[in-house]
């Protein structure tokens, strides 16, 4: 997008740090430290206070080139595919599901990870063929574990985790979690108190921007349009709200 969202980097960073700590008993991650004084001791790079909540020092892993998406509710592109085919990424779902309905069990719907092109939906067999069945199975299992843990954790704070994506890498031969984690850029968060099956959920994520882009009739091929001031402000406020609800709520 051509516009900056105020405080976005700080919010995504703080939430990722929070979740990396909460999930470290499930899987190791790439975080070394987020303390700028510790970063200085290790790297001799002096950072001022602007970077205090915006910076982490990480291990460099060999990235596994898939975005590992777990969906617990049928919504967004998954809803469109379900209405058309009765399935999502090749996974057959029960008939008669309604918009934004919770699935009986979460589903694993990965995509390719490209730095140059749009990501494409793939299935578990595709990943298995690329990286091997054992590693693919481990990634899927851990993805479900993190999603289920976070979903239950957030429900106690009045938040529904509708779906989210994870990224993984290999460090010294071991599978670890990398990139961001359970942020409003990588997840759909809904207000559980206003949630009703069949209706548009009240979101705490970048759905505000998604909805604007759909209404703007952007063709998804040309550069994205500039965002109006009110969309930028609403998105920033929602990001700030979800950070406070998760960390302080």
N, C-alpha and C positions, 0 to 999 in steps of 0.2 A: 504494500500500500504506500502511496506517496506521502501520507501524513503520519506524524508521530502521535502516539497516545500518551499523554502525560502520566508519569510514574509507572508506566507499563514494565519497563526493565527491572525496576526495583521490586515491584510486586511479584513478577514471575520468579525472580531470583529468591526472594524471601520464602515464597511458597515451596519452591523446589527444595531449598535447604531444609525446611520443616518436614517435608515428606521423605526426603532421603534419610533423615534421622528416624522417622517413624517406621520405615520399611527395611532398615538395615538388618533386621533379624530374618527377613525373607530372602534378601539377596544383597550382596555388596554393591556399592556404587562408586562412581569416579571422583567423588568429592574428597579433597584433601583438607581444605580449610576455607572459611569465608571471612576470617579475621584478617584485616589488612595489615595489622602489625606482624602477624605470623607469616603472611605472604611476603612481607618485606624481609623477614629473617631468612626465608627460604630462597627468594629470588633476587633480593637486593633491589627490587622495584618499589619505589616510594609512591604511594597513592594517597591523595588528599581525601577529605571527608566526603566529597561528592561520590566517590567510589565505595564508600563504607558499606552500603546495602546493595550494591550493584555488582559486586565482584566475587568470584570464587576461583580458587586454584584447584585444578583437576588433574587426574592422571589421564594421559592420552591413550585411548584404547583403539583397537582395530574395530571400526564400526561394522555392525551387521546391517546390511542395506535393506531393511524392512521396517516399516512403521507397524507396530503390533497393537492393533486396535481391539478393545474389548467393549462390546455393547450389551447393556442390560435392559435397554428399552428400544422399541422400534420407532425411530425418529429420523428426520433429516434425509440424507440420501438412502439410508436403509429403508425408510418408509416408502420412498418412491419405487425402489426395486421390489419391495414386498408387494406393493399394490399391482405391479406389473407382472411379476413372476411367482409370487408366493414364497420367495426365498430371498436371502441376503448373502451375497458372495458365495452362492452355490449351496448354502445351508438352508434346507427346507424348514419352514416355520409353520406352526399350526394355522389352520384357516380361521378367519373371523377376527383376527387381531385388530385392535383399534389404534388410531393415531396416539403416539406417546405411551403406549401400554407397556408395562413391565413384562419381560420375558420370563418364562419358568426358570430358565437357566441362562446365564450370560453366554454370548457367542464370541468366537475369535475370528475377526475379519481383517486380516493384514492387508497392507498395500506395499507396493514397491517404494523405495526411497531414492529419489533422484535429485541431484543438485541443479539440474538443467531443465527437466521436463516435469509435467504434472505426474503425481503419483497415480498408480493404477491398482485397482483391486485385484487381489490374487487369493488363492485358497491355501489351505494347509499343505496339500500335496505339492503345490508349486514351491513353497518354502522348503519342504523336505527334500525335493529334488535338487535344490540349490545348495543347501547347507547341511543336509543329512537329517535322517529321521530323529536320531537321538537328540541333537541340538534343537531342532524345531520343536520337538515334544517338550523339552525342558523350558523353552521360551514360552510356549503356550501355557504350560502349567504355572509358571511364575506369574505370567500376565493375569491369569484368573485369580491367583492368590492375592496379588496386590489390589486388583479391582474389588474383590469381595471384602478385603480388609478395609479399604478406603470407603466403600459403599456403606458398610455398617458403621464405621467411625463417623461419617458425615451425617447419616440419618439422625444420630443423637444431637446434632447441631442444627437440625431442621433443613438439611440440604440433601438433595438427591443427586447422586453421581450417575448420570444417564449413560455416558460413554467416555472413554479416555484412550489415549495412545501412549505406548511406551517405546523406548528405543534401547537397544542393547549393544554391547561391545565385548570384545575379548581382551583381557589384560593378563599377561603372563599365563596364558592357557586357560584362564577361568572366565566364565560368563559373568558380566557385571551390568548394572543399570547405568545408562548415560543420558545426556541431554537434560531436558526439563522433566518435571514430574508433577502430575495432577495440578496443573495450572489452568486458568481460564483460556489459555491459548491451546492447550492440548486436551481439554476436557469440556464436557457439557455439565454445568451445575444448575439445578433447578430448586426453586423454593418449594419445600415439601408441604407447607401449610396451604398453598394455593393450587397445588398440583391436582388436576382432574384428568382422568383418561378421556381421550377424544378431543382435548382442547390444547391450545398453544401454551406450553409451560412458561412460567416466569423464570427467566434465565439470569445467571450471574456470569456470563461469559461473552465471547465475541459474537454471539447470535445476533446482537444488535447490528453489527456490521454485516453479517451474512444476510439478514433481512433487508437491509438497505441496498445491498448489491443486487439482490433478486428484484427488488422493486425498481431499481435503476435500469434494468434490462441490459446490464453489462454482458458482453458476449463471451467473457472468460478467455478470450484470445488476445485482445488488445490490452495495453497497460490498464490497470485498475483505475477507476475514476477517483478524484479527490473526494474526501469525506467532508460533509458540512460540519460546521462548528458544533451544532447540538448533538450530532452523532458521536463526535470525538469526546465531548464532555460527558455524555451518558455512558459511553464505554469505559472511560477512565473512572467514573464514579462506581460503576458496577464492579470493576476490577478491585478497587479499593475496598468495597463492601465485602466481597467474597474473601479477600485476604483477612480482614478483621474477623469475619465469622469463623473462618477455619482456625486461625492461629489464636485469637483471643476469645472466641465465642464459647 
